[in-house]
């Protein structure tokens, strides 16, 4: 059993922490204005607590998988629970608790491993996309949203991303990622609570709570 792939963590960071700002090549001012407003608002939050669903679909391969998760984020610190794995970072150390294997992987948070830092990822997203507003108003599950299409400026392992923004709060609501193999990866926020109270223990690993787990120090 491997740890949660970096692409999943990166996508969650994109979903909950930063909306990619457009660059000079984008000609859609409406999309730029929406993204700028959501970005500024989201970055101003001291913390975010959220629940989300994740769905992977590939009609040609008859695949439709759904799971749910939750996350607590404060600056570079986060606690992510998804697909039987608990990922905790205090900004320096990353613990990945793999429950079915009764294993804990320990890494340093740096640019050379699978760890990720939400704030350090902001510059990558802010410069690598063009944006287009494809719907000014649409109801999705009873939620009024803007829908924007984000296209990478250079070749990536996916074609494009559709970003749904909740109109009333100007907060992220859903992301759909389309790859070249016909797969669609959808992340939908079922709850989004900014500026929640956090404590130091939320972002630390307590070994005594996992007495039978193998600790694998990969630092």
N, C-alpha and C positions, 0 to 999 in steps of 0.2 A: 504494500500500500504506500503510495507516494503522497507527499504533502500537496495541498491545494496549489494548482499551477498559478504562476505569476500573472498570466493573462486574466484569470478570474479575479484576483485581487486588484489588478489594475482597473478592470471594468467596474468593480464595486467602488473603487476610489473615484473613478469618473462619475459614477452615478450619485454618490452621496456627498462628495467633497468639492468637486469642481466641475463646472461646465466649460468645455473648451471655448475660449474666445476665438473669434475669427481673426484672420490676418489680412494684410493689405490686398490680397488677391480676391477676397470675397467682395461681391458687388451687391449683396442683398442687405441693405441697411436695416430693414425690419428685423432680420435674423440677428444681425450684429447687435442691435439695441436690446433685443430680448436676452441674448446670451450675456451681454455686459451687465445687465441688471441682475440676472440670476447669479452670475459669478460674484459680483460685489456683495450681494446679500448673503450668499452661502459662506463666503470667506469670512464674513463678520461674525459668524456664530462661534461661540466659545466651545461648544460641543454639539454633537448630534447623536440621537438614539433613533434607530429605525429597524423596522421589520420589512422583509422583502420576499418575493417569490422569484424563482429562477426556472425558466423553461427552455428546453432545447428541442427544436423540431427539425426534422428532415423528412418531408413527405415521400420522396422517392425511396428512401430507405425504411419507411414506415417506423420512424422513431419519433416519439413524443414523450419526453421525460420532464417531470416537474419536481422541484424541491423547494424548501423554504429556508430562510436564514434570518439572522439578526446581527446588528453591529452597533457598537458604541465607539465613537471617535472623538478625540480631543487633541488637536494639534497633530503631532506625529505619533501619538499614542492611540492604540485601537484594540478592540476586542471583537472578534468576528467568529460567529458560530454558524456553520453551514455544512451540510452533507456529512455529518458524523465527525467533523473536525472542528476543533476550537483553536483559533489563532490569536495569540496575545502578543502585543508589542508595547514596551515601555519607551520606545524611541531609540533604544540602544541594543536591546536583546529581543529576539523573536523566538517564541515558543509555539510549536505546532503540535497539538495534542490529537493523535490519531486514535480514536476511541476503539474501533473494532480490532486494531492491532495491539492495543494497550502499549502504545509507544509515544514518546515525546521527543521531537527533534528540536534542538537548540541551535540557533544561528545568531551571528551578529547582524545588525541592521547596517548594510552597506550597499554600494552600487554593484557589487560583484556576486551577490547571491540571490536567492529567490525571495528575499524579504522586500517589502516595499514601504515607502513612506508617502502618505497622501500628499503632503505639501511639497515634497521634492519632485513629485510627478507633475505638478501643475505646469511648469514651463513646457514640457513635452506636448501636453494637450493644447496649450494655448497657441502653438505656432504651426501645428501640423494638419489643420483642417480648413476646408472651405465650408461655408454654411449656406443653406437656402431654406426659407420659410415655405413649407408646402401646405400648411393649413393654419389659418388664423384662428379658427375655433372649431372644435370637434368634441363631442362627448364620448368618453371612453369609460365604461363602467360607472356612468353617472358623474364623471369628473370632466369639467371643461378644460381643454388643453390646447396649447400651441403644439404643432408638430414641425420639427426642423430636421432637415437632412444634412448630415455631416459627412463630407467626403475627404479622405486623406489626400494630401498634396503629393505624396509619393506612394509607391507600391507597398501595400501592407498585406497581411494574411487575411484580410476581410475587405469587402467592396465598399460598404458604407454603413453608417449608423443613423438610425432615426431616433431623435430625442424628443420626448414628450415633456412639456413644461406645464405644471398646474397653474392656470391663469390667475386664480384668486390669490394665491400666496406667492406666485413667481418662484416656485420650488420645483426641483426635478421630480418627475413622476414615473417615467418609464424610459428604458433604453432598449432598442432592438438592434442587434448586430447581425449583418448579413455577410456570410463568407462565400467563397468561390465554389464550395462543394454543395450548395443548396441548403445549408444549415442556417437556422435563425435562432439566435440566443436572445432571450427576452428577460429583462430584469424589471420588476414592477415593485415600487414602494407601496406597501400596505399601511405603513405608518411612518411618520417623519416628525420627530420632536427635537427642535433646536434648543440649545442652552439648558440642557438637563444637568442636574447636579451629578458630579463625578467625584470619586475618591481614588486615592493612590492604589488601593487594592484592586481596583477594576482592571488595572493594566500590569499586574504582576502575576507570576506563576508561583503557586504554593505547592511544593513538591509533596508535602504530607497528605494532600488531598488525592494523590495518585500513587498509593503505596505499592501496587503491583505492576506499575508501568516501567518499561525499560526507558531510561533516559539516554539519548544518543546526542552527545555534545559534538556538534559539527563546526565549532568555532576554531 
